[in-house]
Amino acid sequence: MDVLIIDDDPAVRRAVGKALERAGYGVETVDTGLAAMAAVRAHSFHAIVCDVRMPFLDGVTFYDELEKADPEAAKRVVFVTAFATDPTVQAFLERIDRPVVEKPFELDDLLAVVKASSR
């Protein structure tokens, strides 16, 4: 099973990628929502781990575009964010009703959410 990781922080991409690979997942990583759109057009992912705030197409816009282009893929998005209490982010997360893991997080917690989302 393949997972796409979208995060502008290279340390997060590396740590999450290694944890998912150790758990048996194939991993692709990108640093922007723009790069993620290209990745999902080229490949089908069992789960997509997406940061909310990023440059060059943030997680909100990425999700909205993905939902229009591929509603089934949008159902496999898991969000990670350090801004879950921001009113704008909160409203978005409530609107879409997708899993969210707050940064900083334990890798085991994220793995459990990814596993549940990739079924």
Secondary structure as GFF3:
##gff-version 3
##sequence-region A 1 119
A	DSSP	beta_strand	2	6	.	.	.	ID=ss1
A	DSSP	alpha_helix	10	22	.	.	.	ID=ss2
A	DSSP	beta_strand	26	30	.	.	.	ID=ss3
A	DSSP	alpha_helix	33	42	.	.	.	ID=ss4
A	DSSP	beta_strand	47	51	.	.	.	ID=ss5
A	DSSP	alpha_helix	59	69	.	.	.	ID=ss6
A	DSSP	alpha_helix	71	74	.	.	.	ID=ss7
A	DSSP	beta_strand	77	81	.	.	.	ID=ss8
A	DSSP	alpha_helix	87	96	.	.	.	ID=ss9
A	DSSP	beta_strand	100	102	.	.	.	ID=ss10
A	DSSP	alpha_helix	107	117	.	.	.	ID=ss11
###
